[in-house]
Amino acid sequence: MVNSQNVATIKRFYDIADGRIEGNPVELFTEDVQIYAPKFGTATGIEAMVTAGKGRVRFRHMAHHVADFDVVEQGDRVVVEGTTEGELVTGETWDGRRTVPGRFCAVFDFRDGRISRMHVYFDPDFAPEEEAAVTPVKDPVDGIIRRTSEMNEVHFERRFNAPLTGLWRFVSEPESLAKWMGGPIDKLEPVVGGEVVIQIAPKMGATVYGKVLEYDPERVLALTWDVPAWGHTPDLIGTTMRWEVRADGDGSRIALTHALPFSVGREHLLSAAWHLHLDQLGELLAGNDDHYTIQQNEIYALVLAYLDKDQGTKRAYYEHLLGIEKSST
């Protein structure tokens, strides 16, 4: 492979994207980066880069064969031809070294050491039966799992094109809150110590019982979040929920944090669940008031995606700690 600083930046990008090392890929791109990918088209900006990669939610894993890249470099332009391998959440696998799916070519332009243009060309269908599935999903796997000395924290931040007053209404008013919780809000007393009862999944008998820990209008609502055992699901006891909202330009932003004792587990399942609940909140704030029901296939795919994301981060940490260079073949 050609060895230069620009090529090293490209390799770092793929290593981060594949989970081999930790890092923030955004730092490798200019603010006005231009992105192209099949079935995505052309767009400009960091958000475009993030959006173009949304389809990774469908993968249990994917790896680029970085060591085998064919690279042509001229000035500030680098062209990469290579292959990938991986597995979809549905179980189908591919390996571009042996199959047509998995082959790609990417053209990178650089400005002041950062990627200013990335056009990627590949077979967008992976396999004939997967044509419909490659359409990017609505949201990336944007939740994170944070670990403190006593808790696993499922944390999300989402921005909406809606005023703060509208977002706060869906957080604090029972009738509106119910529309993205999935069931009636039997009690929500807006005062510290107030009682909370939420039928989070009424058809299955799941009910949240809690007390308000913090209430600051148009800023934060925090509460204890206990769900007694229901069906085949064990107790979810000793957890807390925090919804913090703020204005963000002409829109608004929510930070959701569900803190779980280590003994509870299920952080990947709850990451998937809150991902879908927040999707519904976004639909409501956009004016779409359709009935909301979480589908089993949706939550299963997201559980696998969050599990893979979490494990990939752990693997990359230990590989870095032990000085292990992961083979791409």
Backbone as numpy.savetxt, mean C-alpha at the origin, in Angstrom:
# Nx Ny Nz CAx CAy CAz Cx Cy Cz
27.77 -5.83 -17.00 26.93 -4.63 -17.00 27.80 -3.39 -17.00
27.41 -2.38 -17.75 28.10 -1.10 -17.72 28.10 -0.58 -16.29
29.23 -0.04 -15.84 29.34 0.41 -14.46 29.50 1.93 -14.44
28.48 2.65 -13.99 28.53 4.09 -13.86 27.59 4.49 -12.74
27.62 5.76 -12.35 26.75 6.22 -11.27 25.28 6.12 -11.68
24.97 6.45 -12.94 23.58 6.35 -13.39 23.10 4.91 -13.37
23.93 3.98 -13.82 23.55 2.57 -13.79 23.39 2.10 -12.35
24.26 2.57 -11.46 24.14 2.20 -10.05 22.82 2.69 -9.47
22.37 3.88 -9.89 21.08 4.41 -9.43 19.93 3.53 -9.91
19.99 3.09 -11.17 18.95 2.20 -11.71 18.92 0.89 -10.93
20.10 0.31 -10.68 20.17 -0.93 -9.92 19.58 -0.74 -8.53
19.90 0.39 -7.90 19.35 0.66 -6.57 17.82 0.76 -6.62
17.30 1.41 -7.66 15.85 1.51 -7.81 15.20 0.14 -7.83
15.74 -0.79 -8.65 15.15 -2.11 -8.75 15.36 -2.92 -7.46
16.48 -2.74 -6.80 16.72 -3.44 -5.53 15.71 -3.01 -4.47
15.41 -1.71 -4.43 14.40 -1.22 -3.48 13.02 -1.72 -3.87
12.68 -1.61 -5.16 11.35 -2.03 -5.63 11.10 -3.51 -5.36
12.14 -4.33 -5.49 11.99 -5.78 -5.28 12.12 -6.18 -3.82
12.48 -5.25 -2.94 12.59 -5.57 -1.52 13.93 -6.17 -1.11
14.97 -6.09 -1.97 16.27 -6.63 -1.60 17.00 -5.72 -0.61
16.74 -4.42 -0.70 17.33 -3.47 0.23 16.25 -2.49 0.68
16.49 -1.82 1.79 15.58 -0.78 2.26 15.95 0.55 1.61
14.98 1.40 1.46 15.23 2.71 0.89 13.97 3.33 0.35
14.05 4.60 0.03 12.92 5.35 -0.52 13.20 5.63 -1.99
12.51 4.94 -2.92 12.79 5.14 -4.34 12.51 6.56 -4.82
11.64 7.28 -4.13 11.29 8.65 -4.54 12.53 9.53 -4.61
13.50 9.26 -3.73 14.71 10.08 -3.68 15.56 9.95 -4.94
15.30 8.94 -5.74 16.09 8.71 -6.94 15.54 9.45 -8.16
14.37 10.09 -8.03 13.69 10.72 -9.16 13.59 12.23 -8.98
13.56 12.94 -10.10 13.27 14.37 -10.05 11.78 14.58 -9.78
11.43 15.75 -9.28 10.04 16.03 -8.95 9.14 15.99 -10.19
9.71 16.32 -11.35 8.92 16.37 -12.58 9.18 15.16 -13.47
9.55 14.05 -12.88 9.86 12.85 -13.65 8.69 12.47 -14.56
9.01 12.05 -15.78 7.99 11.57 -16.72 8.00 10.05 -16.73
6.84 9.45 -16.60 6.69 8.00 -16.49 5.83 7.49 -17.64
6.26 6.38 -18.25 5.41 5.68 -19.21 5.44 4.19 -18.91
4.27 3.54 -19.00 4.16 2.09 -18.90 2.94 1.65 -19.68
2.96 0.45 -20.28 1.78 -0.05 -21.01 0.56 -0.10 -20.11
-0.60 0.19 -20.68 -1.89 0.23 -19.99 -1.94 1.28 -18.89
-0.91 2.11 -18.81 -0.90 3.23 -17.87 -0.81 4.54 -18.64
0.02 4.54 -19.68 0.20 5.75 -20.47 1.34 6.59 -19.92
1.29 7.87 -20.25 2.34 8.80 -19.85 1.80 9.79 -18.83
2.59 10.04 -17.80 2.19 11.02 -16.78 3.46 11.61 -16.19
3.30 12.71 -15.47 4.44 13.45 -14.95 4.31 13.64 -13.44
5.43 13.50 -12.73 5.48 13.77 -11.31 5.68 12.53 -10.47
6.04 12.74 -9.20 6.30 11.64 -8.28 5.06 10.78 -8.07
3.89 11.43 -7.98 2.66 10.65 -7.79 2.41 9.73 -8.97
2.80 10.16 -10.16 2.64 9.31 -11.34 3.51 8.06 -11.21
4.72 8.25 -10.69 5.60 7.09 -10.50 4.98 6.09 -9.54
4.42 6.60 -8.44 3.77 5.73 -7.46 2.57 5.02 -8.07
1.75 5.77 -8.81 0.56 5.20 -9.42 0.90 4.11 -10.43
1.96 4.33 -11.20 2.35 3.35 -12.22 2.72 2.01 -11.61
3.16 2.02 -10.36 3.56 0.78 -9.71 2.48 0.11 -8.89
1.23 0.59 -9.01 0.16 0.06 -8.17 -0.11 -1.42 -8.40
0.14 -1.90 -9.62 -0.18 -3.28 -9.93 0.58 -4.30 -9.11
1.61 -3.88 -8.37 2.39 -4.85 -7.59 1.58 -5.49 -6.49
0.42 -4.93 -6.15 -0.43 -5.56 -5.14 -0.83 -6.97 -5.55
-0.77 -7.28 -6.87 -1.19 -8.61 -7.34 -0.10 -9.66 -7.19
1.11 -9.27 -6.77 2.22 -10.20 -6.74 2.50 -10.71 -5.33
2.70 -12.02 -5.21 3.29 -12.52 -3.97 4.74 -12.05 -3.91
5.42 -12.11 -5.04 6.76 -11.57 -5.13 7.11 -11.36 -6.60
8.04 -10.45 -6.84 8.57 -10.24 -8.18 10.01 -9.78 -8.04
10.90 -10.28 -8.89 12.31 -9.91 -8.85 12.81 -9.64 -10.26
13.58 -8.57 -10.40 14.28 -8.28 -11.65 15.65 -8.94 -11.61
16.07 -9.55 -12.72 17.38 -10.20 -12.78 18.44 -9.14 -13.08
18.75 -8.35 -12.06 19.59 -7.18 -12.23 20.98 -7.55 -12.77
21.54 -8.64 -12.26 22.89 -9.03 -12.68 22.97 -9.40 -14.16
21.82 -9.72 -14.75 21.79 -10.15 -16.15 21.35 -9.05 -17.11
21.14 -7.83 -16.60 20.70 -6.74 -17.47 21.70 -6.51 -18.61
21.16 -6.24 -19.81 21.96 -5.69 -20.91 21.75 -4.18 -20.90
22.85 -3.44 -20.82 22.77 -2.00 -20.63 23.50 -1.27 -21.75
22.86 -0.25 -22.29 23.50 0.65 -23.25 23.39 2.05 -22.67
24.53 2.73 -22.55 24.55 4.07 -21.94 25.18 5.06 -22.90
24.52 6.19 -23.08 25.06 7.27 -23.90 24.69 8.59 -23.27
25.67 9.29 -22.77 25.40 10.55 -22.09 24.53 10.34 -20.87
23.42 11.09 -20.82 22.50 11.00 -19.68 21.36 10.02 -19.92
21.47 9.20 -20.95 20.43 8.21 -21.24 21.00 6.80 -21.03
20.20 5.95 -20.36 20.56 4.55 -20.13 19.39 3.68 -20.58
19.68 2.68 -21.41 18.66 1.73 -21.86 18.98 0.37 -21.24
17.97 -0.21 -20.61 18.13 -1.50 -19.92 17.19 -2.51 -20.55
17.73 -3.67 -20.91 16.92 -4.80 -21.36 17.12 -5.93 -20.36
16.02 -6.54 -19.92 16.18 -7.57 -18.91 14.95 -8.43 -18.76
14.97 -9.24 -17.71 13.89 -10.18 -17.42 13.51 -10.12 -15.95
12.32 -10.62 -15.66 11.85 -10.73 -14.28 11.30 -12.14 -14.05
11.14 -12.46 -12.77 10.43 -13.67 -12.40 9.57 -13.35 -11.20
8.55 -14.18 -10.96 7.70 -13.93 -9.82 6.48 -14.82 -9.79
5.59 -14.48 -8.86 4.36 -15.25 -8.67 3.23 -14.30 -8.35
2.09 -14.48 -9.02 0.89 -13.71 -8.72 0.23 -14.25 -7.47
-0.63 -13.45 -6.83 -1.34 -13.92 -5.65 -2.26 -15.08 -5.98
-2.61 -15.24 -7.25 -3.46 -16.35 -7.67 -2.68 -17.63 -7.91
-1.33 -17.57 -7.78 -0.52 -18.77 -7.89 0.22 -18.94 -9.20
-0.16 -18.19 -10.26 0.54 -18.29 -11.53 1.96 -17.72 -11.39
2.91 -18.38 -12.05 4.30 -17.94 -11.99 4.82 -17.63 -13.39
5.92 -16.87 -13.44 6.58 -16.61 -14.71 8.07 -16.46 -14.45
8.86 -16.65 -15.47 10.30 -16.43 -15.42 10.73 -16.03 -16.82
11.06 -14.76 -16.99 11.37 -14.23 -18.30 12.58 -14.83 -18.97
13.39 -15.58 -18.22 14.53 -16.25 -18.84 14.10 -17.47 -19.65
12.85 -17.92 -19.37 12.36 -19.12 -20.06 11.01 -18.92 -20.74
10.31 -17.81 -20.44 8.98 -17.57 -20.99 8.93 -16.19 -21.62
7.95 -15.98 -22.51 7.79 -14.65 -23.10 7.37 -13.63 -22.06
6.36 -13.91 -21.22 6.08 -12.98 -20.13 7.30 -12.83 -19.23
7.55 -11.60 -18.80 8.68 -11.37 -17.92 9.85 -10.70 -18.60
9.74 -10.40 -19.89 10.79 -9.67 -20.59 10.42 -8.19 -20.69
11.38 -7.32 -20.53 11.07 -5.90 -20.56 12.27 -5.09 -21.07
12.00 -3.85 -21.43 13.03 -2.89 -21.78 12.63 -1.56 -21.14
13.60 -0.85 -20.57 13.33 0.42 -19.92 14.34 1.46 -20.37
13.87 2.68 -20.60 14.72 3.79 -21.02 14.69 4.85 -19.91
15.88 5.18 -19.40 16.01 6.15 -18.32 16.79 7.37 -18.81
16.29 8.56 -18.53 17.04 9.79 -18.70 17.38 10.36 -17.33
18.55 10.99 -17.23 19.00 11.52 -15.95 19.22 13.03 -16.03
19.00 13.70 -14.91 19.31 15.11 -14.78 19.85 15.35 -13.38
21.05 15.86 -13.29 21.70 16.14 -12.00 21.73 14.91 -11.10
21.98 13.75 -11.73 22.15 12.53 -10.96 20.88 11.81 -10.58
19.71 12.36 -10.97 18.44 11.70 -10.64 17.68 11.37 -11.92
16.78 10.40 -11.82 16.02 9.94 -12.98 14.94 10.98 -13.31
14.99 11.52 -14.52 14.00 12.52 -14.94 12.98 11.95 -15.92
13.26 10.76 -16.43 12.34 10.12 -17.38 12.54 8.61 -17.28
11.43 7.88 -17.15 11.49 6.42 -17.11 10.35 5.87 -17.95
10.68 5.32 -19.11 9.70 4.70 -19.99 9.97 3.20 -20.00
8.98 2.43 -19.60 9.13 0.98 -19.46 8.24 0.29 -20.49
8.81 -0.68 -21.19 8.08 -1.42 -22.24 8.14 -2.91 -21.91
6.95 -3.52 -21.85 6.88 -4.95 -21.53 5.55 -5.50 -22.02
5.44 -6.83 -22.02 4.17 -7.48 -22.32 3.23 -7.24 -21.15
2.20 -6.42 -21.30 1.38 -6.06 -20.15 0.47 -7.16 -19.66
0.38 -8.26 -20.38 -0.59 -9.30 -20.02 0.01 -10.44 -19.21
1.33 -10.50 -19.10 2.03 -11.53 -18.35 1.70 -12.93 -18.85
0.43 -13.28 -18.87 -0.04 -14.56 -19.40 -1.41 -14.30 -19.99
-1.85 -15.06 -21.00 -3.12 -14.75 -21.68 -4.29 -14.60 -20.72
-4.37 -15.46 -19.70 -5.53 -15.41 -18.82 -5.47 -14.24 -17.84
-4.35 -13.49 -17.83 -4.20 -12.42 -16.87 -4.47 -11.05 -17.44
-4.99 -10.97 -18.68 -5.09 -9.67 -19.34 -5.90 -8.67 -18.53
-7.04 -9.12 -17.99 -7.87 -8.17 -17.24 -7.22 -7.77 -15.94
-6.41 -8.64 -15.37 -5.88 -8.39 -14.03 -4.76 -7.37 -14.01
-4.12 -7.08 -15.13 -2.98 -6.17 -15.09 -3.39 -4.71 -15.02
-4.66 -4.38 -15.13 -5.09 -3.01 -14.93 -4.74 -2.60 -13.51
-4.02 -1.49 -13.31 -3.60 -1.13 -11.96 -4.77 -1.02 -11.00
-4.57 -1.46 -9.76 -5.61 -1.35 -8.75 -5.75 0.10 -8.33
-6.83 0.38 -7.65 -7.16 1.76 -7.32 -6.11 2.41 -6.44
-5.59 1.67 -5.46 -4.62 2.21 -4.52 -3.42 1.29 -4.40
-2.23 1.87 -4.15 -1.08 1.04 -3.87 -1.20 0.39 -2.50
-0.31 -0.53 -2.21 -0.26 -1.11 -0.86 0.43 -0.08 0.02
-0.33 0.91 0.48 0.25 2.10 1.09 0.29 2.05 2.60
-0.33 1.04 3.22 -0.24 0.92 4.67 1.12 0.41 5.10
1.51 0.74 6.33 2.75 0.23 6.88 2.48 -0.39 8.24
3.34 -1.33 8.63 3.27 -1.96 9.95 4.47 -1.48 10.75
4.19 -0.74 11.81 5.25 -0.21 12.66 5.27 -1.00 13.97
6.46 -1.20 14.51 6.60 -1.98 15.74 7.22 -1.13 16.83
6.53 -1.06 17.98 7.05 -0.38 19.15 7.48 -1.45 20.16
7.79 -1.04 21.38 8.23 -2.01 22.39 7.12 -2.94 22.81
5.86 -2.54 22.60 4.74 -3.36 23.07 3.67 -3.63 22.00
3.72 -2.93 20.91 2.62 -2.96 19.97 3.09 -3.15 18.52
2.23 -3.75 17.71 2.26 -3.62 16.26 1.27 -2.52 15.90
1.70 -1.57 15.10 0.82 -0.48 14.68 0.56 -0.58 13.18
-0.71 -0.71 12.82 -1.12 -0.64 11.42 -1.39 0.83 11.11
-0.65 1.40 10.18 -0.72 2.84 9.97 -0.95 3.17 8.49
-1.89 4.07 8.25 -2.18 4.56 6.91 -2.23 6.09 6.92
-1.85 6.68 5.80 -2.12 8.09 5.55 -2.70 8.20 4.16
-3.84 8.83 4.05 -4.50 9.02 2.76 -4.90 10.48 2.60
-4.77 10.96 1.37 -5.22 12.31 1.05 -6.47 12.23 0.20
-7.43 13.15 0.44 -8.68 13.18 -0.31 -8.91 14.57 -0.88
-9.53 14.61 -2.04 -9.92 15.89 -2.64 -11.26 16.33 -2.07
-11.27 16.55 -0.78 -12.48 16.95 -0.07 -12.07 17.85 1.10
-12.91 18.81 1.48 -12.54 19.72 2.57 -12.45 18.99 3.91
-11.72 19.57 4.83 -11.54 18.99 6.16 -12.88 18.77 6.86
-13.82 19.72 6.68 -15.12 19.59 7.34 -15.84 18.32 6.88
-15.74 18.01 5.59 -16.38 16.80 5.08 -15.72 15.55 5.61
-14.39 15.52 5.65 -13.68 14.35 6.19 -14.02 14.15 7.66
-14.02 15.23 8.44 -14.32 15.11 9.87 -15.73 14.58 10.10
-16.64 14.97 9.24 -18.02 14.46 9.36 -18.04 12.93 9.25
-17.24 12.36 8.34 -17.22 10.91 8.18 -16.45 10.20 9.30
-15.72 10.96 10.08 -15.01 10.39 11.23 -15.85 10.48 12.50
-16.58 11.56 12.66 -17.19 11.86 13.95 -18.71 11.72 14.02
-19.40 11.72 12.88 -20.86 11.63 12.90 -21.29 10.20 12.64
-22.05 9.59 13.57 -22.37 8.16 13.46 -22.95 7.72 12.12
-23.89 8.48 11.57 -24.52 8.07 10.31 -23.51 8.03 9.18
-22.59 9.01 9.14 -21.58 9.04 8.09 -20.48 8.02 8.35
-20.06 7.88 9.59 -19.02 6.91 9.95 -19.45 5.49 9.59
-20.72 5.19 9.79 -21.23 3.85 9.49 -21.04 3.46 8.04
-21.03 4.45 7.15 -20.97 4.16 5.71 -19.62 3.60 5.28
-18.56 3.86 6.06 -17.28 3.24 5.71 -16.79 2.24 6.76
-17.51 2.14 7.87 -17.23 1.08 8.82 -17.87 -0.24 8.41
-18.98 -0.15 7.67 -19.64 -1.36 7.21 -20.84 -1.77 8.03
-21.16 -1.03 9.09 -22.30 -1.36 9.91 -22.70 -0.20 10.80
-23.85 -0.29 11.49 -24.37 0.82 12.29 -23.44 1.22 13.44
-23.48 2.50 13.77 -22.77 3.02 14.95 -23.84 3.16 16.04
-23.89 2.21 16.95 -24.94 2.23 17.98 -24.71 3.33 19.01
-23.43 3.64 19.25 -23.14 4.67 20.25 -21.78 5.28 19.96
-21.72 6.61 19.98 -20.46 7.34 19.85 -20.62 8.65 20.61
-20.17 8.65 21.86 -20.29 9.82 22.72 -19.05 10.69 22.57
-19.18 11.89 21.97 -18.02 12.72 21.62 -17.42 13.47 22.80
-16.90 12.71 23.76 -16.28 13.29 24.94 -15.31 12.25 25.50
-14.22 12.68 26.08 -13.26 11.73 26.65 -13.97 10.87 27.70
-13.84 9.56 27.56 -14.53 8.63 28.43 -15.86 8.17 27.89
-16.32 8.78 26.81 -17.61 8.42 26.21 -17.61 7.00 25.65
-18.77 6.38 25.63 -18.89 5.01 25.14 -18.98 4.96 23.62
-18.45 3.85 23.08 -18.47 3.62 21.65 -18.92 2.19 21.38
-19.91 2.03 20.50 -20.35 0.70 20.06 -20.54 0.75 18.55
-19.77 -0.06 17.82 -19.81 -0.06 16.36 -20.01 -1.49 15.87
-21.04 -1.70 15.07 -21.24 -3.01 14.45 -20.38 -3.07 13.19
-19.13 -3.51 13.37 -18.15 -3.44 12.28 -18.47 -4.45 11.17
-19.07 -5.57 11.53 -19.49 -6.58 10.54 -20.77 -7.23 11.06
-21.89 -6.53 10.93 -23.12 -6.99 11.58 -23.60 -8.36 11.12
-23.40 -8.72 9.86 -23.87 -10.02 9.38 -23.12 -11.18 10.02
-21.89 -10.90 10.47 -21.07 -11.94 11.08 -20.99 -11.81 12.60
-21.63 -10.78 13.14 -21.69 -10.64 14.60 -20.50 -9.95 15.22
-19.70 -9.22 14.44 -18.53 -8.53 14.98 -18.92 -7.12 15.43
-18.68 -6.84 16.72 -19.04 -5.54 17.29 -17.87 -4.97 18.07
-17.58 -3.69 17.84 -16.52 -2.99 18.56 -17.12 -2.32 19.79
-16.44 -2.51 20.95 -16.80 -1.81 22.18 -15.59 -1.00 22.62
-15.81 0.29 22.91 -14.68 1.11 23.29 -15.05 2.32 24.12
-13.99 3.06 24.49 -14.13 4.33 25.20 -13.30 5.38 24.47
-13.83 6.59 24.41 -13.11 7.68 23.76 -11.92 8.07 24.62
-10.73 8.07 24.00 -9.50 8.46 24.69 -9.14 9.92 24.43
-9.48 10.40 23.25 -9.15 11.77 22.86 -10.17 12.24 21.84
-10.64 13.46 22.02 -11.62 14.03 21.08 -11.31 15.51 20.93
-10.87 15.89 19.74 -10.56 17.28 19.42 -11.17 17.57 18.05
-12.29 18.31 18.01 -13.01 18.50 16.75 -12.11 18.95 15.60
-12.32 18.30 14.45 -11.58 18.56 13.22 -10.08 18.37 13.40
-9.72 17.51 14.39 -8.30 17.18 14.53 -8.09 15.70 14.82
-8.69 15.18 15.90 -8.41 13.79 16.26 -9.57 13.15 17.04
-9.79 11.87 16.75 -10.66 11.01 17.54 -9.89 9.73 17.80
-9.65 9.43 19.09 -8.94 8.21 19.48 -9.79 7.46 20.48
-9.75 6.13 20.41 -10.60 5.31 21.26 -10.01 3.92 21.47
-10.42 3.28 22.56 -10.10 1.86 22.71 -10.97 1.09 21.74
-10.48 -0.10 21.35 -11.11 -0.83 20.24 -11.07 -2.32 20.57
-12.11 -2.80 21.24 -12.17 -4.21 21.64 -13.30 -4.91 20.90
-12.97 -6.06 20.31 -13.96 -6.85 19.58 -13.99 -8.25 20.18
-15.03 -8.62 20.92 -15.13 -9.99 21.44 -15.15 -11.02 20.32
-14.78 -12.23 20.62 -14.72 -13.31 19.63 -16.05 -13.42 18.89
-15.95 -13.72 17.60 -17.16 -13.91 16.79 -16.85 -14.95 15.73
-17.80 -15.84 15.48 -17.60 -16.91 14.51 -16.36 -17.71 14.87
-15.44 -17.87 13.91 -14.18 -18.57 14.14 -13.06 -17.61 14.50
-13.39 -16.34 14.69 -12.37 -15.32 14.93 -12.21 -15.07 16.42
-10.98 -15.17 16.95 -10.76 -14.95 18.39 -10.89 -13.49 18.78
-10.85 -13.25 20.10 -10.94 -11.89 20.64 -9.91 -10.95 20.00
-10.33 -9.70 19.84 -9.41 -8.62 19.48 -9.51 -7.62 20.62
-8.70 -7.83 21.66 -8.81 -7.08 22.90 -7.51 -6.34 23.18
-7.65 -5.14 23.77 -6.48 -4.36 24.15 -5.91 -3.51 23.04
-6.70 -3.27 21.99 -6.22 -2.46 20.87 -6.79 -1.05 20.97
-6.15 -0.13 20.28 -6.63 1.25 20.23 -6.67 1.73 18.78
-7.56 2.66 18.52 -7.73 3.24 17.19 -7.55 4.76 17.30
-6.84 5.33 16.32 -6.66 6.79 16.30 -6.87 7.29 14.88
-7.79 8.23 14.72 -8.03 8.89 13.45 -7.64 10.36 13.61
-6.60 10.77 12.92 -6.15 12.16 12.98 -6.33 12.78 11.60
-6.97 13.95 11.55 -7.27 14.60 10.28 -6.67 16.00 10.26
-6.41 16.49 9.04 -5.92 17.85 8.88 -6.20 18.32 7.46
-6.23 19.63 7.31 -6.37 20.21 5.97 -5.07 20.01 5.21
-5.18 19.85 3.89 -4.01 19.68 3.03 -4.29 20.42 1.72
-3.89 21.70 1.68 -4.21 22.52 0.52 -5.71 22.67 0.37
-6.24 22.36 -0.82 -7.68 22.43 -1.03 -8.35 21.09 -0.72
-7.60 20.14 -0.14 -8.15 18.84 0.25 -7.93 18.58 1.72
-7.88 17.32 2.09 -7.70 16.94 3.49 -6.98 15.61 3.55
-6.50 15.27 4.73 -5.70 14.08 4.91 -6.08 13.40 6.23
-6.08 12.06 6.21 -6.34 11.30 7.43 -5.14 10.40 7.72
-4.78 10.30 8.99 -3.79 9.33 9.45 -4.52 8.37 10.37
-4.58 7.10 9.98 -5.26 6.06 10.75 -4.19 5.16 11.38
-4.28 4.96 12.69 -3.34 4.07 13.38 -4.13 3.13 14.28
-4.02 1.82 13.99 -4.64 0.78 14.81 -3.51 0.06 15.53
-3.40 0.26 16.85 -2.32 -0.32 17.65 -2.79 -1.63 18.27
-1.99 -2.69 18.07 -2.36 -4.04 18.50 -1.28 -4.62 19.41
-1.63 -5.16 20.57 -0.63 -5.88 21.36 -0.03 -7.03 20.55
1.25 -7.35 20.80 1.89 -8.42 20.07 1.10 -9.73 20.17
0.43 -9.94 21.31 -0.30 -11.20 21.52 -1.50 -11.32 20.59
-1.98 -10.21 20.05 -3.15 -10.24 19.18 -2.79 -10.76 17.80
-1.63 -10.31 17.25 -1.29 -10.69 15.89 -2.27 -10.07 14.90
-2.41 -10.70 13.75 -3.37 -10.30 12.71 -3.11 -8.92 12.11
-1.87 -8.40 12.24 -1.59 -7.08 11.71 -1.70 -7.03 10.19
-1.43 -8.15 9.50 -1.53 -8.15 8.04 -2.99 -8.19 7.60
-3.80 -8.95 8.33 -5.24 -8.98 8.04 -5.86 -7.62 8.26
-5.49 -6.95 9.36 -6.07 -5.64 9.64 -5.53 -4.57 8.70
-4.31 -4.74 8.22 -3.80 -3.83 7.19 -4.68 -3.92 5.95
-5.00 -5.16 5.55 -5.86 -5.36 4.37 -7.25 -4.78 4.61
-7.81 -5.02 5.81 -9.16 -4.54 6.11 -9.23 -3.02 6.09
-8.27 -2.36 6.76 -8.32 -0.90 6.80 -7.99 -0.28 5.44
-7.19 -0.96 4.64 -6.96 -0.52 3.26 -8.30 -0.40 2.52
-9.14 -1.43 2.66 -10.43 -1.43 1.95 -11.42 -0.46 2.58
-11.41 -0.34 3.90 -12.29 0.65 4.55 -11.94 2.07 4.07
-10.64 2.36 3.98 -10.24 3.70 3.52 -10.54 3.91 2.05
-10.48 2.84 1.26 -10.95 2.95 -0.13 -12.39 3.42 -0.16
-13.22 2.82 0.70 -14.63 3.20 0.73 -14.81 4.64 1.20
-14.02 5.06 2.18 -14.09 6.44 2.63 -13.78 7.38 1.47
-12.78 7.03 0.67 -12.47 7.85 -0.49 -13.61 7.93 -1.48
-14.29 6.80 -1.71 -15.44 6.79 -2.60 -16.54 7.71 -2.07
-16.79 7.65 -0.78 -17.84 8.47 -0.17 -17.51 9.96 -0.30
-16.26 10.31 -0.04 -15.87 11.71 -0.14 -15.89 12.21 -1.58
-15.81 11.27 -2.52 -15.90 11.64 -3.94 -17.35 11.69 -4.42
-18.29 11.39 -3.53 -19.70 11.48 -3.90 -20.34 10.17 -4.30
-19.62 9.05 -4.19 -20.17 7.74 -4.53 -20.69 7.07 -3.27
-22.00 6.89 -3.19 -22.63 6.43 -1.95 -23.19 5.03 -2.09
-22.54 4.19 -2.89 -23.03 2.83 -3.09 -22.83 2.00 -1.83
-23.64 0.93 -1.71 -23.51 0.03 -0.56 -22.13 -0.61 -0.54
-21.58 -0.75 0.67 -20.20 -1.19 0.85 -20.14 -2.58 1.47
-19.48 -3.51 0.78 -19.26 -4.85 1.33 -17.86 -5.31 0.94
-17.05 -5.71 1.93 -15.72 -6.23 1.65 -15.85 -7.62 1.05
-15.19 -7.84 -0.08 -15.21 -9.14 -0.75 -14.02 -9.99 -0.29
-14.27 -11.28 -0.09 -13.24 -12.16 0.44 -12.01 -12.21 -0.45
-12.21 -12.24 -1.79 -11.05 -12.32 -2.68 -10.21 -11.05 -2.62
-10.85 -9.89 -2.41 -10.12 -8.65 -2.28 -9.24 -8.65 -1.04
-9.84 -9.04 0.09 -9.08 -8.97 1.33 -7.99 -10.03 1.36
-8.22 -11.20 0.73 -7.21 -12.24 0.70 -6.00 -11.78 -0.10
-6.22 -11.17 -1.26 -5.11 -10.68 -2.07 -4.31 -9.62 -1.33
-5.00 -8.75 -0.60 -4.30 -7.70 0.14 -3.56 -8.25 1.35
-4.12 -9.24 2.04 -3.40 -9.87 3.15 -2.07 -10.41 2.65
-2.08 -11.11 1.53 -0.85 -11.67 0.98 0.12 -10.56 0.58
-0.42 -9.48 0.01 0.44 -8.37 -0.41 1.09 -7.69 0.79
0.32 -7.47 1.86 0.91 -6.83 3.05 1.87 -7.77 3.77
1.57 -9.06 3.78 2.48 -10.03 4.37 3.80 -10.03 3.60
3.71 -10.04 2.28 4.91 -10.06 1.46 5.71 -8.77 1.62
5.02 -7.63 1.69 5.71 -6.36 1.89 6.43 -6.34 3.23
5.79 -6.81 4.27 6.38 -6.81 5.61 7.58 -7.76 5.67
7.41 -8.96 5.12 8.50 -9.93 5.15 9.66 -9.48 4.28
9.35 -8.84 3.15 10.41 -8.33 2.29 11.26 -7.29 3.00
10.61 -6.41 3.77 11.34 -5.41 4.53 12.24 -6.08 5.57
11.72 -7.10 6.24 12.51 -7.81 7.25 13.71 -8.53 6.60
13.44 -9.19 5.48 14.53 -9.89 4.80 15.63 -8.92 4.38
15.22 -7.79 3.80 16.20 -6.81 3.35 17.02 -6.28 4.51
16.37 -6.09 5.67 17.09 -5.58 6.85 18.18 -6.57 7.29
17.82 -7.85 7.37 18.80 -8.84 7.82 19.90 -9.06 6.79
19.54 -9.01 5.51 20.57 -9.14 4.48 21.57 -7.99 4.59
21.05 -6.78 4.84 21.94 -5.62 5.01 22.77 -5.77 6.28
22.14 -6.20 7.37 22.83 -6.34 8.65 23.96 -7.37 8.57
23.74 -8.44 7.83 24.71 -9.53 7.74 25.65 -9.38 6.54
25.45 -8.30 5.77 26.32 -8.09 4.62 26.13 -9.08 3.52
24.88 -9.57 3.35 24.59 -10.57 2.34 24.11 -9.88 1.07
24.72 -10.21 -0.06 24.24 -9.71 -1.34 23.36 -10.78 -1.96
22.07 -10.50 -2.04 21.09 -11.48 -2.51 21.25 -11.72 -4.01
21.30 -12.98 -4.39 21.38 -13.34 -5.79 20.06 -13.11 -6.47
20.06 -12.63 -7.70 18.81 -12.38 -8.42 18.43 -13.55 -9.30
19.22 -14.64 -9.26 18.93 -15.81 -10.08 18.68 -17.01 -9.21
